[in-house]
Amino acid sequence: MTHTRRRSPRSALLAAPAAALLVLAAVGCSSGDARLSVTVPTPSPEAAAYCEELHKELPKTVTGLERSDPGPDSVLTAAWGDGAIVLRCGVPRPAKMDDVQSEAIDADGVNWLLEQRDDAGPRFTTTYRKAYVEVTLGAEYAHDATPLSAFAVPVRATVPDSL
């Protein structure tokens, strides 16, 4: 025997507004004004001053991707390609820097700690600088640190060595 579930008149009245809310929520989520949201670091005043200077020097494009800064607006964050590349300045010193097995790379005179993230692209954090600059790359850059070259000149010019 097959059972068919029937809606009571009351449940039909409740279903219509619920469906309308779902449609409105979907429209709101797909708004063209939606911006990537990034956690803004809380650096020391000294590091924040270096970050503010760095922000002024950051490139308009990186590997052909246009700058599209995340929300909330801050001189401590920047992004390119709708989040394919995200920079945060003034982040805390990564614990991974204490690991003698950690990997680092040099990109045009700036040393970066490399952290591979599960199901995401790599995260790089400057080393030996008075403010830590973090760059996260999308999964499409899993084996390509090329974007770091775009940050070498601005970082060297605005964030002094800590040595």
Helices and strands as residue ranges (DSSP letters): H 9-29, H 45-57, E 61-62, E 65-66, E 77-80, E 85-89, G 95-98, E 103-107, E 110-115, E 123-126, E 133-137, G 139-141, G 146-148, H 149-158
